[in-house]
Amino acid sequence: MALILPMLFNYFYIIIFRSFMAGIPDSISESAEIDGANDFTIYKKLILPMSTCPMRWRSDRVRVYL
């Protein structure tokens, strides 16, 4: 466990994931708010499914190092 946790929270991967999330257009969440979705629903049904690519990439990197 002590070897896995530092790899999960590496600064490089946090920057990659943050830049990906910043690239998602605000119009998607704004249109969901107009349709009546709250913040949790927007994150769960729109943002999280769109961010599976960097999460899969990150999990592949962890498996390579193990």
N, C-alpha and C positions, 0 to 999 in steps of 0.2 A: 504494500500500500504506500509505503514511503517513497517508492520509486515511480509510482504511477501518478500521484497527485501533482508533483512539480511539472510533469509533462503536460498535464491537462490545462494548467493555468500559466503557460508560457506567454510572455508579453507579445511575442511575434504573432501568435495565433489570435490573441485578443485584438490586436490592431487589424489583422486581416478580417476578422468577423465584424468588427465595428465599421470598417470601410465598406463592407458588403451591405450592412444594414443601412448605412447612410446613403447608399446608392438606390435604395428602394424609393420610388416616387411618393411624395406626400399625397398625391391625388387619390391613391388607392385607399389610404386610411380615411381621407376626407369623404370619399364617396360612400364608404361603409358607415361613417357617422351619419351621413344624410339618410341612409337606409335604416338607421336606428340601432346600430351595433355599438356596444360599449367598448372600452379599451381592452378588456380581457378577451372579448370575442374577436376583435380585430387582430390581436396578437395570435390567438389560438388558431383561427380559421384562415388568416391571410398571410401574416408575416412569418409565422413559424413554418408553414409548408413551403414558402418561397426560399427559406434559408436552409433547406435540407442539403443543398450542394456543399456549402462550406462546412456543415457539421459532418457530412460523410467524409469529406476530405480530411478533416481533423481526426476522425476516428481511424482512418486508414493510416495516418501518420503515427498514431499511438500504437497501433498493432505492429507496424514495422519496427518500432523501437523495442517492443517487448520481445 
